[in-house]
Amino acid sequence: MSTQTILKVHPADNVLVALTNLPKDTKVSYEGEEYTLRENVKAKHKFATVDLDPGDSITMYGVLVGKAQQTIKKGGLISTTNVKHAASDFNIGDRHTEWLKPDTSKFSGRTFNGYHRADGSVGTANYWVVIPMVFCENRNLDVLQQALVADLGYGRNRTYQLQSQQLVSLYKSGKSVEDILSTDLQADYQSNNNQRLFPNVDGIKFLNHDGGCGGTRQDAQALCGLLAGYITHPNVAGATVLSLGCQNAQVSMLEEEIKKRSPEFSKPMYILEQQKIGTESAFLSEAIKQTFAGLILANRQQRKPAPLSKLCIGLECGGSDGFSGISANPAIGYTSDLLVALGGSVILSEFPELCGVEQNLSDRCIDVPTAERFSHLMRTYNDRAKAVGSGFDMNPSPGNIRDGLITDAIKSAGAAKKGGTSPVTAVLDYPEKVTRPGLNLLCTPGNDVESTTAEVAAGANIVLFTTGLGTPTGNPVTPVVKIATNTPLFERMSDIMDINTGTIIEGTETIKQAGERILDYVIGVASGETQVAAVRHVQDDFIPWKRGVSL
């Protein structure tokens, strides 16, 4: 294990990152330079390598990430009290699309076993979705879920009810509060996979949401585009659509959005309108019958070999920490470069978390119109945020700040590492779909679930999700691979983590090695051989983005 306690991320940086807790007055050295720490510096936080005066630039990842607000002496901790967010402006400059492709010989000829769809896409899973056109139908979705999931073998045998029954028994037997609190309750769950009526269908997913009416027509159109992205998604075999009838998000709008994404759409899709059918019992009975028929058709699908170029990986982070940008994010950045070199697609989203690295991404766009679209979406989004008293500088969460990401630009510069180094082949606005291989930029909020929801609608059939603080986020139809930035998190929250990249911090693995290991893991997940934690826990997070201001 490495004994290194500090790290400079980029040669041009004037801050160093603590890799472990360092007390005040500790003397540390880096590349021949010695520093005496003027305050306690917690792991993941940064200290100055030079004396800084008010207004001086703070540089990390080789870019401007803040300005000193007061004098910071060499060895002094940088914090929200002495540093303010700042980022360089950007323009439409020259194209810099040359890149050093990684060695892909290890993966040459590799395949995954997926579900081949009529439009040429390949799914890593095979789900049936039940979708409401409006929130008024959410209760009916709940009824259908109760009617279908358990009896078809998609439920989970949970012990939490047994825990409650155990506590009731203790209480009735006269046990004290202290006795009850000291009782060791075992938590576990077991899948009913071996009892599935339809073994080739991974599940029935119910996409509850609070939209469809009461907002603007633009909200309704965006929602229909998002739902169309799920219906046409390669991991989806077919859909049951429930409409009330009078909502803004009309079925005709949904069908229009489906046609945009899949002109020759041929999946089974059953549309039911409650106001036409009449009674609730008739409506639900028809929905159950048609969904069951759809499952029979979906069960005919079987996994077959597909090239890795058919993978489309969403790149996501949440609960980020000061190690995110130096372990997990660069690791999946290398995975991204590998997949792009193999002809696949990757999606980098969360536009508020690209603040400060716009110039690099703009220069990497394959042509000027693509760069101009990126510039327009970034500026428009930030201007809308400022108009309501916010802005990209207000993006870091309290948890981010507590773990060393004290400005949006620091957070963003590390977050952008997920996208690797390849050229940007397309810039997409929400809720558009990926149509080109390579690195795609997708305009979404930084909110984990809203962004993951959008990446899947854009076509991601696997999502790589890095976290330093820990989050259970998943998705209804796409496996979300949870990647820990540090070993303590991986061990502490082992039930919801899939991969550990704390090995990079510890010096036992390089970024390249971790990136290759992650792609190996992805192939197993894509083939249905490895089940990720979010799927085991039925973590079906789904939040459409209403096109207002969400950071």
N, C-alpha and C positions, 0 to 999 in steps of 0.2 A: 504494500500500500504506500502511496506517495506521502511524504512528510511535508509537502508544500503547503504553506498556510495562507499565501496570498497569490493573486493572479492579475496580470495585466491582459485585458481582452484584446486590445489592438495597440500596435506600436505607437500610434499617435495620441493615445489616451493620457490624461493627466490625473486619473484616479486609479486606484488599485482596489480589487475586490478581496474581502476577507473570506477565506474558505472555512474558517473555524472561528469561534469566539476568541477575540484578542483583547485582553485587559489594557486599561490605560497604562502608559509608560512602557509597554512592550516594545522591544526593539526588533524590527524585522528588516530583511534585506531582499532586494529583487534586482537581479542583473547588475550586481555590484554597487547598488545604491542602498544606503541605510535610512530607515525611517523610524522615528520614535512617535508612538501613537499618543495623541493629546487627549483622547477620550476612550472609553470602552467602545470597541467596534465589534458588533455582533456578526456572526457568520452571515454572508450574503450582502452585507452593507459595504460602503465604499469610503475611502479616505483620500485626501488630496496628496499628490506627489510633489507639488510645488506650492509656494505661497500664492494665494489668490486674493485680489482686491475686489471690492464691489463692482459688478459689471463684467468681470472676467468670465470667459467661456469655460464651461465644464464639458470635457470631451470624453465620450465612452463609445466603444465599437467604432472609433474613428470618426464619429459625427458629433455635432453639437447637441447636447442633451439638457443643457441648463445654463443659467447665469448665476454667479455668486451674488448674494444679496448683502453680504457683510464680509469682513475679512476672514479668510480661512487660512490658517497656517499649514505648512507642510506637515503631514501626519494627522491633520484634523478631519473629523468625521463630516461627511456631507449629509445634510438632512433637509427636511422641509422647512426648517427655520432659517437656514442660511443659503438655500439654493431655490431658485424659481425656474419653472419649466421654460425652455426656449428651444427652438428648432430653426434650422436654416430654411430659407425660402427655396422654391424650386421653379424651374422653367423647362420649356421644351428644348432640350439640348441635343447634342449629337447622339446617334445610335451607338450603343456599346453592347452588341449582341454576341460577341465572341465569348465562348466559355470553355473551360477545360472539362470535358466529359469524363466522368469517373469510369474506371475499369469495370465492365459489366460481364466479364468472362465467367464469373462464378454463377451468373444467372442466365447465361446464354442457353436457349432451348428449354428453359424451365416453363412449366405451365401450372395453372390452377384448375380445379374442377368446379365449374360454375354452371349456372342456368342460362342457356342460350335463348335469346328473345328474337322475335321476328324482325326487329329493326336492326339487328346486328350487334346490339349490346349484350353484355353477359353479367348476370347477377351473381353475387356472392351468397345470396340467400333467396328464399322463395316464400314470400308472404302474401296473404290476402289482406287488403285494407278496407275498412269501413269508414266512410268520410261524411261528415255533416256539411251541408252548404251554409249552415247558419247555427249559431249557438243554441237556438230554440230546440235543435234536434239532439243536444248532448244527453238529455235524459234517456232518449230512445237508444242512443249508443250504449249507455250503461245497461239497459235492459237486454240488449242483444249480447253484450259481453257476458252477462250473467247466464244467458241462455245457451251460449255456444262454447265458451272457452273451456270450462271444466269438463263437460261431457265429451268433448272431442279430444281430450287429452293434452290440452295446452296450459293447464293450471299448474300451480306449485303447491306441494304439501308443506305448509309452513308450521313451525312449532310455536309461533307467537301466541296463537289462541291457546295452546297447551300451557304456555307460561301464565296467561291470564287465569286459566282454570286452576293452576297450581296456587296462585296468589289468593284466589277466592277460597280455596280449601284451607290455606293457612289462616286466613282471616276468620273463617267460621270455626276453626279449632281453637281460637282465642289467642293466636300469636300476636305479639306486640309489634309496633311500628319498627322498632329496632331489629326484631327477628326477621320481619319481612324484607327490610332493606339489606340485610346481610345474607339473604338467600341467593344462592348461585343459580341463575336461570340460564339454560342452554338455548342458544339461538342457532337454528339450522333450517335448511329448506331442501326439498328434493323435487327434481323435475319428474313430470309424468311422461317423458318422451317415449318410453317403451310402451305406453298405452295409447299412443296417437292413432286415431282412426285413419288419418292421412299422413303417412310417414314422410312423404316428400314435400309436405307443406310445413314450413318452420313456425308458423303461427298466424293468428288473426289479430290485426292491429287496429285500434280504434283511435282516430286522430281528433280527439276533442279539441275545440278551440273556442274563443269568445268573440269571433268575428262574423262577417257575412251580412250584417245589417247595422244601421245606426251610425255608420261612419260615412266617409266620402265615397264617391263612385270609384276613385282611384284606389281606396282601400279594398274595395270589393274585387277590382280587377287584379290587384296584387295577390290577394288571397286565392283567387281562382288560378292564377299562374303558379303559385306555390303548390296548391293541391294537384294541379295538372302535372307538376314535376314529380310528385309522389306516385300518381297513377301510372305515369309513363316510365317510372324508374325501373332499372333492370332487376332490382331485388323484389319487385312486386309482380305477382302473377295476374292479378285482377282486382276489381273494386266493387263495393256496394256503396252507392251514393244516396244519402238521405236528404231530401229537400222539403222544406215546409211549403214553399210555393211563392210567397210574397216578398221574400228578402231581396236585398240589393244584389247579392251574389247569385245571379240566376244560372240555371243549368246551361243555358245557351252560351253564357260567358265562359263557363268551365270547358265546354266542348270546343269553343274557339281557341282557348289556351292549349288544350290537348293537341289540337290540329297543328298549332305552331311548333310543338315539340316533336310530334310524331304524325306526319301527314298520312301515313298508312296504318294508323292505329288499329290493332286487331285483337287486343286483349279482351277477355270477357269483362263487361262492366254493366252493372244493373243499377238503374236510376229509378228511385221511388219518390213520388211527391205526396206528402201526407194530406194536403188539402184536396187533392183529386181522389185519393183512395177512400178517405173518410175516417172511419173509426180507428182508434189506436190499435185495437186488437187485429184488425184486418191489415193495417199497415205493417205492424211488427211481424205478423205471421208470414206475410209475403216477403219481407226482408230476410227472415230466417230461412225460408225455403230457397230463395234465390242465392243467398250466400252459401248455403249448403251445396247447391248445384255447382256454384263457382269453384268451391273447394274440390269437388270431384274432378273438375277439369284441371285445376292447378296441380293436383296430385299426379297427373300424367307426366309432368316435367321431371327430368332427371339430370343430375350433374354430369357434365362432360368436359374434357380437357379444353382449355382456352389459353391463348398466349397472354403473357403478363401485360401486353399493350392494351388489353381490355380492362385493366384496373384503372379506376379513377379514385384517387385518394384525396379526401378532405383533410386539411391541416388546421388544427384547432388548439387553443390553449385556454386554460381557466384556472383560477386559483394560482396564478403565477407567483414565483418567488425570485429571489436574486440569483438563483442557479439556473433558472429556466433558459436564459439566453446563452449559457456557457456549457450546458449539458444536453438536455432533452431536445431543445429547439434546433441547435445545430445538427444533432444526430438525425432527426427526422428531415432536416434540410438535406443531408447526404442521401437519405432514403429517397427523397423527392427527386434529386438529381439522377439517382440510379434509375428510377422509374421513367423519368422523362427520356433518358438515354435509351431506354428499352422501348420507347414509343408510346408510353402510357400518359395519363393526364393527372395533374395535381391542381388543387384549388387552395389559394391563399386568400383569406377573407379578413374580416374585422378591420375595416378601414380606419376607425379611430386609433387603432394600434399600428398604423403605418406612418404616423406623424413623425417626421424627422428623417425618414428614409425615402421620402417621395422621389428625390432626385435620382437615387440609385435605381429605383424601380422604373421610373419614367425613362431613364437612359437605356434600360434593358428591354423596353417595349420594341417589338419587331419593326414597327413603322410609326411614323408621326401621327396618323389618325388614332392609333391605339394609345399612344402617349397622351394625346390631347383628350381622349375620353377619360383616361385615368385622372388627369389634372382637373377636368371639369367635375367629375364625381367627388373627388377629394375636397375641392374648394367649396362646392355647393353644400356638401354635408357639413363641413366645419362652419360655414356661414349660417346655416340653419340652426346649428347648435348655439352659436354666439347670439343669434337673434332672440333666443329665449333665456339668455343669461348663463349659458353654459359654454362648452367648447371642448376640443380634444384634450386640452390641458387638464380637464377635470375627470379624465377617464380612469386613472388608477383608483382601485378600491382601497378601503382601509387595510385590508389584508395584504394587498400589494405593497403599500407604503411601509407597513410594519416589517415587511421582509426585504426592504431595500430598494424597491422600485418607486423612488420618491418623485419622479416626474414622468409625464406621459412619454417623453422622448426616450428615456432610459428603458421603459417598458416596451416601447415600440421597436427600438433598435434590436432588442433581444427577440421580440416576437417575430420580426421579419425574417430571422434566421431559419424559420420553418420552411420558407420558400426556396432554400438552396441558392444556386447561382445561375440557373439556366435562364434563357431569354423569356420574356413575358409574351406569350403567343396571343392572348386575348384578354380584354377587360370586360367584365360582365356587370350589368346592373341587376339588382334584385328584382324579380326572382328568375332571372334568365338561366338557361341551361348550357352546359359545356358542349361545344361542337368541334373544338379543335384539341388535338393532343398537345402536351406541353404544359407550361405553367400558366394557369388562368388566375386573374385577380377578380374577386367577386365582392361587390359593394354590400357589406352587411354591418350591423352594429358590432361592438366588442362584446356584447352580452353573449355568454357561452352558448346558451340554449338557442337563442334566436339565430346565432350564426351557424351553429351545427345544423339546425333545422333547414336553413337556407342552403348550406353546402350539399346536403342530401338531395334537396329539390333540384339542385343544379346537376346532379348525377353522381355524386360520390357514392361508390359502393363499398368503401371502407373509410373510416375516419380515424386519423391518428391524433390523439388528444393528450397534450402534455400538461402536467400540473405539478406545482411545487408545494402547495398547501393541502391538496386533496379535494376532489369533488366526484360525486357519483354519476355525473352526466352521461346519458346514453341517448339512443334514438330508436324510434319504433321499428324501422326497417333496415337500418345499416349498422353493422357492428362498429362500436366505438372502442378503439384500443386505448386504454388508459396507461400513460407513460409517466412514471415518477421521475422528477429531476434529481432526487436525492435519496440515499439509502434509508435514512431514518423514516421518511414518509412511506417508502415502499414496505418497510417492516411494520410500521404502526397501523397502516390502513391496507393490509395485505389482501383483505377480502374484496376491495374494489379496484386494486391496481393490477395491471397485467405485465408491465415491463419496467425494469429499473435501469436508469441511466446514471445513477449516483456513482457508478463505476468510473465514469469520466472524471468526476470531481476527485475521486480517490486515486486516480492515476493507474487503474488496473485495466483500462480499456480506452482506445482512441475513439474519436468521433466517427472515423471511417468504420471501425469494427462494430461500433454500436449501430450505425446506420445499416450495415449489411445484416446484422442480427435482427433488426426490426423488420427488414424486408422479408427475411426468412419466416418470421412470425406471421407477417401479413399473408403470405402465401398459404400457410396453414389455416388461418382464419377464413380466407377467401374460399378455400376448398371445403369448409365445413368440418375440418378435422380438429380445430381448436375453438373452444367457446370462450368468448371474452367475459369479464366480470359483469359488464353492464347488461349483457344478454342473460346471464345466469340470474341476475337480480331483477329482471324485467324492468329495466330503467328506461322507460319509453317517453323521454322528454320531448315535447313538441310545442314550440311557441312561434307562431307566425309574427313577423315584424310588421307592425303598422307603421306606415311610412312617415312617422313623425321623428322626433329626436330621441334616440336611444343610444347611449354610449356603451 
